[in-house]
Amino acid sequence: MAISLSHLLEMLPFHTQRVEKIDCYHCGEKMRETKALYIKFNGQPRAVCCHGCLAILHAIERNKMVGEYLQTKLVQTEVL
């Protein structure tokens, strides 16, 4: 009787737990919720995928460019 590797992995206990994936607030990259970094951006906690995205959001707030960023983000989501 042959058992495939994927079938064997499905039988293991750790595989039965689904990993929650969320989108990075800045770049949209999918990430595990447990691996997310959080930053307070525009008064709300936001999940980001890496220190680069975290630094960008920090720089945007520090340079008082939140309005421009949010406007650009809104236009980009309308295009998609």
Secondary structure as GFF3:
##gff-version 3
##sequence-region A 1 80
A	DSSP	alpha_helix	5	11	.	.	.	ID=ss1
A	DSSP	three_ten_helix	13	16	.	.	.	ID=ss2
A	DSSP	beta_strand	21	23	.	.	.	ID=ss3
A	DSSP	beta_strand	30	32	.	.	.	ID=ss4
A	DSSP	three_ten_helix	33	35	.	.	.	ID=ss5
A	DSSP	beta_strand	37	41	.	.	.	ID=ss6
A	DSSP	beta_strand	44	48	.	.	.	ID=ss7
A	DSSP	alpha_helix	51	62	.	.	.	ID=ss8
A	DSSP	alpha_helix	66	79	.	.	.	ID=ss9
###
